[in-house]
Amino acid sequence: MFGKKSSKSTIDPEQLELIQNAQKRIKQKKRLYIHFVLFLIGSIFMIVANLIFKVGIDTKPLGIDWFVFPIVIWLFLLAYHFFSVYITNRFMGTEWEQNQLDKLVKKQQKRIEELKLKIEKENPLPSQTSTDAESSPEKKKRELTIIVAAGEDNAIGKDNELIWHLSDDLKRFKALTSGHCIIMGRKTFESFPNPLPNRTHIVITRQERYKVPSGVIVVNSLEDALDAAKNDKQPFIIGGGEIYKQALPYTDKIELTRVHASFDTADAFFPELDLNQWKETAHIYHPKDEKNDHAFSFMTYRKT
Ligand SMILES: NC(=O)c1ccc[n+]([C@@H]2O[C@H](COP(=O)([O-])OP(=O)(O)OC[C@H]3O[C@@H](n4cnc5c(N)ncnc54)[C@H](OP(=O)(O)O)[C@@H]3O)[C@@H](O)[C@H]2O)c1
């Protein structure tokens, strides 16, 4: 999910992707402007050649001066160029895809909530009906969520890096975790070039004096990490393997990106899920494409 710590890079991969997209748009607009200037110069050149220097003065197909035809064809090409820059690329481009993905994630979350309410209505938990009724809504308020991308063999990383590039998974990770606390092991934190924007980082380490940039919270146990995130209604456990394993008993929900491939060389793994305890509530398949190294599925699990 994240890149390796590097002394050269000062921006995180999500910001870098946005900057690259912005640069691409600027180049497209510059090319359109140059095309427009060439069209003006070319048209004036043909008109002057015909009317002043009498080039092809007698050539008048359909009784119309010859220069009108190339100018009209060129105008069509220019209009097509304009259309592709401002319509096709604008609505079908990365920004458009990001918005669609955000909408899809929101829809998916809404549907999960609806299903959850329906299931709770149909099968009320015995403890919720009696003395726990008052304390239960309080408990329900917080939903600890694991977010992870794992191969078919549960591989999640190697040499403190990810083993794949899945652009759409990064976008979903950003959409789901933004504005929330993200709890992670020290090694996962060190795999980031920089802290991720718009998220509260809680880093777990056994080291007494572990140094971090300002704003990052350091704790010495998972329990302290959960305590530090107590005001967040949906804190996320974001890895890696050691922390996922320890956090599983406390977790209410898992957002798993199942990468449809196996990775023999991996050295970090997600724990095997006991499917008697976890129920799949959503599943969206995503094929492999030029921005995603492998086909994968967004899967949501809830504790039964
Ligand atoms: N695919 C994904 O979704 C995903 C997500 C995140 C990470 N990853 C990958 O996972 C790998 C890293 O995972 P990992 O298992 O090696 O390391 P990790 O879980 O990120 O961090 C392990 C470290 O956390 C600290 N720690 C663990 N349990 C603790 C406890 N109970 N109390 C206090 N500190 C504790 C220790 O830090 P100290 O040594 O400082 O004491 C330990 O060395 C990388 O390859 C990364 O790319 C993948």
The ligand as a Tripos MOL2 file, in Angstrom:
@<TRIPOS>MOLECULE
LIG
   48    52     1     0     0
SMALL
NO_CHARGES

@<TRIPOS>ATOM
      1 N1         -0.7010   -4.9110    2.2050 N.am      1 LIG1
      2 C1         -1.0650   -4.0950    3.1820 C.2       1 LIG1
      3 O1         -2.2270   -3.7050    3.2820 O.2       1 LIG1
      4 C2         -0.0290   -3.6160    4.1700 C.ar      1 LIG1
      5 C3         -0.3610   -2.6580    5.1260 C.ar      1 LIG1
      6 C4          0.6260   -2.2660    6.0500 C.ar      1 LIG1
      7 C5          1.8840   -2.8170    5.9840 C.ar      1 LIG1
      8 N2          2.1790   -3.7350    5.0250 N.ar      1 LIG1
      9 C6          3.4960   -4.3740    4.9400 C.3       1 LIG1
     10 O2          3.7160   -5.0990    6.1650 O.3       1 LIG1
     11 C7          5.1170   -5.1200    6.4150 C.3       1 LIG1
     12 C8          5.3670   -4.6400    7.8390 C.3       1 LIG1
     13 O3          4.7010   -5.5120    8.7550 O.3       1 LIG1
     14 P1          5.4920   -6.1410   10.0150 P.3       1 LIG1
     15 O4          4.6510   -7.2050   10.5940 O.co2     1 LIG1
     16 O5          6.8720   -6.5100    9.5490 O.co2     1 LIG1
     17 O6          5.6720   -4.9010   10.9910 O.3       1 LIG1
     18 P2          4.5980   -3.9180   11.7030 P.3       1 LIG1
     19 O7          3.4710   -4.7180   12.2470 O.co2     1 LIG1
     20 O8          4.2880   -2.7750   10.8000 O.co2     1 LIG1
     21 O9          5.4900   -3.3280   12.8950 O.3       1 LIG1
     22 C9          6.1110   -4.1970   13.8060 C.3       1 LIG1
     23 C10         6.6820   -3.3690   14.9280 C.3       1 LIG1
     24 O10         5.6070   -2.8310   15.7230 O.3       1 LIG1
     25 C11         6.0310   -2.7670   17.0900 C.3       1 LIG1
     26 N3          5.1570   -3.6510   17.8820 N.ar      1 LIG1
     27 C12         4.5120   -4.7700   17.4700 C.ar      1 LIG1
     28 N4          3.7500   -5.2620   18.4740 N.ar      1 LIG1
     29 C13         3.9310   -4.4380   19.5440 C.ar      1 LIG1
     30 C14         3.4240   -4.4080   20.8640 C.ar      1 LIG1
     31 N5          2.5440   -5.3290   21.2960 N.pl3     1 LIG1
     32 N6          3.8060   -3.4170   21.6790 N.ar      1 LIG1
     33 C15         4.6720   -2.4550   21.2590 C.ar      1 LIG1
     34 N7          5.1980   -2.4310   20.0100 N.ar      1 LIG1
     35 C16         4.8200   -3.4010   19.1530 C.ar      1 LIG1
     36 C17         7.4750   -3.2350   17.1320 C.3       1 LIG1
     37 O11         8.2410   -2.0550   16.9320 O.3       1 LIG1
     38 P3          9.7160   -1.8750   17.5710 P.3       1 LIG1
     39 O12        10.5740   -2.8770   16.8750 O.co2     1 LIG1
     40 O13        10.0730   -0.4660   17.2690 O.co2     1 LIG1
     41 O14         9.5620   -2.1440   19.0450 O.co2     1 LIG1
     42 C18         7.5620   -4.1330   15.9090 C.3       1 LIG1
     43 O15         8.8610   -4.3060   15.4260 O.3       1 LIG1
     44 C19         5.7580   -4.2620    5.3470 C.3       1 LIG1
     45 O16         6.2350   -5.0920    4.3070 O.3       1 LIG1
     46 C20         4.6280   -3.3940    4.8540 C.3       1 LIG1
     47 O17         4.8400   -2.9670    3.5060 O.3       1 LIG1
     48 C21         1.2470   -4.1400    4.1190 C.ar      1 LIG1
@<TRIPOS>BOND
     1     1     2 1
     2     2     3 2
     3     2     4 1
     4     4     5 ar
     5     4    48 ar
     6     5     6 ar
     7     6     7 ar
     8     7     8 ar
     9     8     9 1
    10     8    48 ar
    11     9    10 1
    12     9    46 1
    13    10    11 1
    14    11    12 1
    15    11    44 1
    16    12    13 1
    17    13    14 1
    18    14    15 2
    19    14    16 1
    20    14    17 1
    21    17    18 1
    22    18    19 2
    23    18    20 1
    24    18    21 1
    25    21    22 1
    26    22    23 1
    27    23    24 1
    28    23    42 1
    29    24    25 1
    30    25    26 1
    31    25    36 1
    32    26    27 ar
    33    26    35 ar
    34    27    28 ar
    35    28    29 ar
    36    29    30 ar
    37    29    35 ar
    38    30    31 1
    39    30    32 ar
    40    32    33 ar
    41    33    34 ar
    42    34    35 ar
    43    36    37 1
    44    36    42 1
    45    37    38 1
    46    38    39 2
    47    38    40 1
    48    38    41 1
    49    42    43 1
    50    44    45 1
    51    44    46 1
    52    46    47 1
@<TRIPOS>SUBSTRUCTURE
     1 LIG1         1 GROUP 0 **** ****
